[in-house]
């Protein structure tokens, strides 16, 4: 048994070495090719890993990964390239370039986030949707911000702020950022799914925190890693949302006034046009 394990380990090690050498040779061959295209300035640092280590160190520092971007922006300008997780990435920091990429009216760009981020936020979310799917999602979501729903959001947010302010009188120390994040999270949960139970809110906020921390963690899905904790937390969040959606669909007369209910109401509205039915969102799309 020990001999078998040793042979398997050696085989895996050889595969890793061969893949690394293949990547190095590919990078070297690409560097030899001459191109007339204007390539942004920057550095690929080490073969294969590039500047991944520097990026991860910045992401886990007090200043965050923005420090990684800031130092290179000072050195190379508003447009620079780097190599992260084995692929070349180009950073843009001007308003005009960001508008061009995000609007993508010319169809020149394909928006794609790092695979690990897509696994955490969902491939059907606005962040990872294709251009056509993104337009579909926006057309459905924009209808949620009616005059009535906006008024309800403002009123609830005002109530949360007043409640927090009244509690500050009896507290010796107030951490402003923590309280503001708490207020914002409660307001969003109320706006999206009418969630107000303190225990459920606390559990959900904890899981959302795990997902957020995992977004910039090294994408190694092993039990002790932050990335794995984020994946597990996403699963719990999706399970909770799926349960809420299922309960709402089974309710005959729902009294909820939130975004989820508005999305589900379209499915049950027999007077909706055929075009509305053709663009109904699936449960998976709603959850993402």
N, C-alpha and C positions, 0 to 999 in steps of 0.2 A: 504493500500500500504506500509506504514511504517512497519507494522507487518510482511508483506511478505519479505521485504528487510532484516529485522532483523533475521528472520528465515533462510533465504538463507545465510546470513553472518555466523550465528552460525554453519550451516551445513558445509560450506566450512572450517571453523576453525576446526571443529571436524575431518574432512577428513585430514587436514594438520597435526593435532596432531597424528592421527592414523598412517599416513604414516611415520612420524618421529619416532614414537615408533617402528614401524615395522623395520625400517632401523637400529635403535639402537640395537634391539634384534638380527638382522641378523649379525651385526658387532660383538656383544658379543659372539654369538654362533661360529662364525668363529675363534675368538681369542682363544676359548677353545679347538678347534681341534688341535691336534698335527700333525706336518708335518715334514717330513725328508728333505724337500727342503731347500736350502740355501736362506733365505729371506734377501734382502738388508736392511741395517740399515736405520732408519728413524723414523718419528713420524706421527701418525694419528691425533694428537692434539685432538680436540673436536669431539664427535660423529656426523656423518652426514656431518657437514660443514668442518671438518678436518682443514686444513690450508688455506682454501679458502680466509678468511679475510686477512691473512698475505700476500698471493699472490696478492690480489687485491690492497692492500696498496702499495706494492712494484711496481706493474705495473703502478700505478698513481703517483709515486714519480719521482723525477728528475733522479734517477739512473735507473729506469725501473725495469722490473721483473727479470733482470739478477742479481740484488742484492739478490733477494730471493734465486736464485740458488747458488750464490757465497757463501753466509753464510752457507748454508747447505752442500755444497761441502767441505768447510773447516772443518765442524763439523763431517761429516759422511764419507767423501772420494769421490772418482770419481763416485761411484754408490750409489744412495740412493733412498728411497721411500717417498712418501708423499700422502696426500689425498686432492684432489681438486674437487669441484663440485660433491661430493658424490661418487667419484671413486678413486681407488688407481692408482697412477702414479709413474713410475720409471724413474729417470733421469740418463743418461749416459753421461760422458764427456771425454772419451778417443777416440782417432782416430780409434783404432782397433774395439771397440764396435760399434761406429757409422757406420763404414764400414760394419760390419756384419749385422746390422739391416737394413740399407738402401739397400744393395745388396740383402739380403734375399735369397741367393742361396739355402739354405736348406729348405726354405718354412716354417720356424718355427715362423715367425712373421707376424702379420696382422697390417699393418699401418693404424691407424685411429686417426684423429685429434679430438679435442674437438668439440662437435656438433655445438656449436656457431660459431666456425671458419669455419666449413664446410658450414654453411648457408651463410657465407659472401663471401667466395672465390669460392663456387660452388662445388657440389659433383662430377662433371666431370673434375675438374682441376687436374693438376699433383700432387698437394698437397694431394688430397683426393682420387685419383684413386686407384682401386684395383691393385694387382700385374700384372695381365694379361693386364688390360687396360692401366696401366702405361707403359708397354713395347710397346704397340701399339702407344701410344701418342709420346713416345720418338723416335720411328722409323720414325714417320711422321715429327716430329719437327727437327730432326737432319739434314734432307735434306735441311732445310731452310738456313743453314749456309754454303752456297757455297762460292767459292772464289770471285765471282762477288758481291754477296750480302754483304759479309764482307767488301769488298773494299768500297762499297757505304756507309756503316755504319761509317767506319773510316773517310771517307771524310766529311760526314755531321757532325759528332761529332767535327771534327777539325774546321769546319766553325762556329759552335756554340761557341766553346771555344774562337776563335779569335774575334768573335762579342762581347762576354762578356768582354774580356780583353780590347777591344777598348772603351767600355762604362765605365770602371772603372776610366779612366782618368778624367772624368767629375763628379765623385761622391765623396762626402766628406768621406763617410763611406761605407765600403764594408763588408757585412756579408758573409764570404767565404762559410760556409755550406749551407746557403740559395741559393746562386748563383749556387753552384755545384749541388744541388738537382734540381734546375730549368733546368740546362743544361741537366742533366741526363734524366729528365722527358720528355723534348722536343725531345731528341734523341730517346728515346724509342717509343714515339708516332709516330715519323717519320718512324722509322724502322718497326713498327707493322702495322700501318694503314694510313701512310702518312698524319697525321693530323698536320697542321701548323697554322691554324687560331688562333690568340691570344685569342680571346674571348672564343672559344670552348676549347682551351687548359686550360685556367684558370678555366672554369667550371668543366672540367674533373679532373683537379688536386685537386680541392676542394672536389669533391666527392670521389676520391681515398683516400684523407686524412681522410674523415669520415669513410671509410671502415677500414683503417689501425687502427684508434683510437678504433673502435668497436671490433677489433679482441681480445683485451685483456680487454674489458669492461665486467662488469657483464651481463650475457645473459638474461636480462629482457627486453622483447619487449613491452615497453610502450612508448607513444609519447614523453616523456621528457627525455628518456634515450639515452646514446651514442650508445647503441646497436641498438636501433630502428632507429636512424639517419643513422647508417651504413647500415642497411638493406634497407632503403629508397634510400640511395646513390647508393648501388649496383643495385637496380632496374633501376635507371636513367642511369647508365653506361651500363647495359645490353640493355636497350632500344636504346641508341645511337649506340652501336655496331651492334645491329640487323638492324638498319636503314642503316648503312654503308654496311653491308653484302648484304642486299637486293638490294641496289643500284648497288653494284659491280656485282651481279649476272645478273642484267638486262642490264648491259653495254655490247655492242658487241665487242668493241675494247678498252680495258682499257689500259691507259698509265702508270698506277701506278707500281712502283717497290718496293714492300714491302712484308712482310711475309704473310699478308692476301691474297694478290693477288696470291702468289705462292700456297697457300693452295687451293684457289678456282680454280686455273688453272687445278689442277689434276682432278676435277670433270668434266671439259669441254674438257679434252684431250681425244679424241676418240681413240688415239693410245696407251693409257695406257693399261697395261695388266689387266687381270681379277683379279689378286691378289691385284693390286693397288686399283681397284674399291671396293673390298671387305673390304678395310681398310679406306675408305673415312671417313672423320670426319663430323659429323653433325654440324649444325649451333650452337647448344647449346654447343658442345664440343669446337668449335672454340672460342666462347665467353668466356667460363670459362678459 
